[in-house]
Amino acid sequence: MSRRRQADKRKVSPDGRYDSTLVSRLVNVVMVQGKKTAAEKVVYGAFDALAKKHPDNSPLDMLQRAVDNTKPRLEVKPRRVGGATYQVPLEVSPDRQNALALRWLVKFANGRRGIPMRVALANEIMDAYRGQGAAIRRRDEVHKMAQSNKAFAHFRW
């Protein structure tokens, strides 16, 4: 961790099609090796697939609800106290909640082998929207770990 000043947070500009910063952040998480247009094709393709499967719901609303369902409220961080390392449960800031939720959605969509990434991302968003899937399981694991280490909560500072 740097001992100098904290880095400034940069504003994320909204994306072109949906005018949403959440979609723009999803594109940035999907992006690999700076290929933003390829990442936009994946995300917009996933949104088109969601709109085709569920024409009554907006893909943007489905993504927002999927991210809200996936956000972790608590997480554990290791703290060294007197030679021992304790997993201390901490509340997660809203910006980190969004970052973790998007990262988990993309990670587990990428783990679905044998189908194109846009289809896998659409399926993962749909699963998270319904409150199931791998990203929701990951959130529950993190919450369970924080709950089981509640005894070390007094070590937070």
C-alpha positions as CSV (number, residue, x, y, z in Angstrom):
1,M,0.0,0.0,0.0
2,S,1.3,3.4,-0.9
3,R,2.4,5.7,1.8
4,R,1.8,8.7,-0.4
5,R,-1.5,10.5,-1.0
6,Q,-4.6,8.6,-2.1
7,A,-5.1,8.4,-5.9
8,D,-8.0,10.5,-7.3
9,K,-11.1,8.6,-8.5
10,R,-11.7,9.2,-12.1
11,K,-15.3,9.7,-13.4
12,V,-16.4,6.9,-15.8
13,S,-18.1,8.4,-18.8
14,P,-21.5,6.9,-19.8
15,D,-21.6,4.5,-22.8
16,G,-22.9,5.5,-26.2
17,R,-25.9,3.3,-26.6
18,Y,-27.5,3.2,-23.2
19,D,-26.0,6.4,-21.7
20,S,-25.3,4.5,-18.5
21,T,-22.1,4.5,-16.4
22,L,-22.9,0.9,-15.2
23,V,-22.8,-0.4,-18.8
24,S,-19.6,1.5,-19.4
25,R,-18.0,-0.1,-16.3
26,L,-19.2,-3.5,-17.4
27,V,-17.5,-2.9,-20.8
28,N,-14.3,-1.9,-19.0
29,V,-14.4,-5.1,-16.9
30,V,-15.0,-7.3,-20.0
31,M,-12.3,-5.5,-21.9
32,V,-9.0,-7.5,-22.4
33,Q,-5.8,-6.0,-23.7
34,G,-7.4,-2.6,-24.4
35,K,-9.8,-3.9,-27.0
36,K,-12.8,-1.8,-26.1
37,T,-14.7,-2.3,-29.4
38,A,-14.6,-6.0,-28.9
39,A,-15.7,-5.7,-25.3
40,E,-18.6,-3.4,-26.5
41,K,-19.7,-6.0,-29.0
42,V,-19.8,-8.7,-26.3
43,V,-21.8,-6.5,-23.9
44,Y,-24.2,-5.1,-26.5
45,G,-24.6,-8.6,-27.9
46,A,-25.5,-9.9,-24.4
47,F,-28.0,-7.1,-24.0
48,D,-29.5,-7.9,-27.4
49,A,-29.8,-11.6,-26.3
50,L,-31.5,-10.5,-23.1
51,A,-33.9,-8.2,-25.0
52,K,-34.8,-11.0,-27.4
53,K,-35.4,-13.6,-24.6
54,H,-37.4,-11.1,-22.4
55,P,-38.9,-8.4,-24.5
56,D,-41.0,-7.1,-21.5
57,N,-37.9,-6.1,-19.4
58,S,-35.3,-3.6,-20.3
59,P,-31.8,-5.1,-20.4
60,L,-30.4,-2.1,-18.5
61,D,-32.9,-2.7,-15.6
62,M,-32.1,-6.4,-15.6
63,L,-28.3,-5.6,-15.4
64,Q,-29.0,-3.2,-12.5
65,R,-31.1,-5.7,-10.6
66,A,-28.5,-8.4,-11.3
67,V,-25.7,-6.2,-9.9
68,D,-27.9,-5.3,-6.9
69,N,-28.5,-9.0,-6.2
70,T,-24.8,-9.8,-6.5
71,K,-23.3,-6.9,-4.4
72,P,-21.6,-8.1,-1.2
73,R,-22.5,-6.2,1.9
74,L,-19.6,-7.6,4.0
75,E,-16.2,-9.0,3.2
76,V,-13.2,-10.2,5.2
77,K,-9.7,-8.6,5.1
78,P,-6.6,-10.1,6.7
79,R,-5.1,-8.1,9.6
80,R,-1.9,-9.0,11.4
81,V,-2.2,-8.6,15.2
82,G,0.6,-9.7,17.4
83,G,2.1,-12.3,15.0
84,A,-1.3,-13.8,14.1
85,T,-3.3,-13.0,11.0
86,Y,-7.1,-12.7,11.6
87,Q,-9.8,-12.5,8.9
88,V,-11.6,-9.4,10.0
89,P,-15.1,-8.7,8.6
90,L,-15.6,-5.2,7.2
91,E,-18.4,-3.4,5.4
92,V,-17.9,-2.9,1.7
93,S,-18.0,0.6,0.2
94,P,-20.7,1.1,-2.5
95,D,-18.1,1.6,-5.2
96,R,-16.3,-1.6,-4.3
97,Q,-19.6,-3.4,-4.1
98,N,-20.3,-2.5,-7.8
99,A,-16.8,-3.4,-8.8
100,L,-16.9,-6.8,-7.1
101,A,-20.4,-7.6,-8.5
102,L,-19.4,-6.8,-12.1
103,R,-16.1,-8.6,-11.8
104,W,-17.8,-11.8,-10.5
105,L,-20.5,-11.6,-13.2
106,V,-17.8,-11.4,-15.9
107,K,-15.5,-14.0,-14.3
108,F,-18.2,-16.6,-14.0
109,A,-19.5,-15.9,-17.5
110,N,-16.0,-16.4,-18.8
111,G,-15.9,-19.7,-17.0
112,R,-18.8,-21.1,-19.0
113,R,-17.0,-22.9,-21.7
114,G,-18.3,-24.0,-25.1
115,I,-20.6,-21.0,-25.7
116,P,-19.8,-17.5,-27.0
117,M,-19.0,-14.9,-24.4
118,R,-22.0,-12.7,-25.2
119,V,-24.4,-15.6,-24.6
120,A,-22.5,-16.6,-21.4
121,L,-22.7,-13.1,-20.1
122,A,-26.4,-12.8,-20.9
123,N,-27.0,-16.1,-19.1
124,E,-25.0,-15.0,-16.1
125,I,-26.9,-11.7,-15.9
126,M,-30.2,-13.5,-16.2
127,D,-29.2,-16.0,-13.4
128,A,-28.1,-13.1,-11.1
129,Y,-31.3,-11.3,-12.0
130,R,-33.3,-14.3,-10.8
131,G,-31.1,-14.6,-7.6
132,Q,-29.2,-17.7,-8.6
133,G,-26.0,-18.6,-10.4
134,A,-22.3,-18.7,-9.6
135,A,-22.0,-15.0,-8.8
136,I,-24.8,-15.2,-6.2
137,R,-23.1,-18.3,-4.7
138,R,-19.8,-16.3,-4.5
139,R,-21.6,-13.4,-2.7
140,D,-23.1,-15.9,-0.2
141,E,-19.6,-17.5,0.4
142,V,-18.2,-14.1,1.2
143,H,-21.1,-13.3,3.5
144,K,-20.7,-16.7,5.2
145,M,-17.0,-16.1,5.8
146,A,-17.7,-12.7,7.3
147,Q,-20.3,-14.2,9.5
148,S,-18.1,-17.0,10.8
149,N,-15.3,-14.5,11.6
150,K,-17.6,-12.1,13.4
151,A,-15.7,-12.7,16.6
152,F,-12.7,-10.8,15.2
153,A,-14.7,-7.7,14.3
154,H,-13.1,-5.8,17.2
155,F,-9.8,-5.9,15.3
156,R,-11.0,-3.5,12.6
157,W,-9.5,0.0,12.6
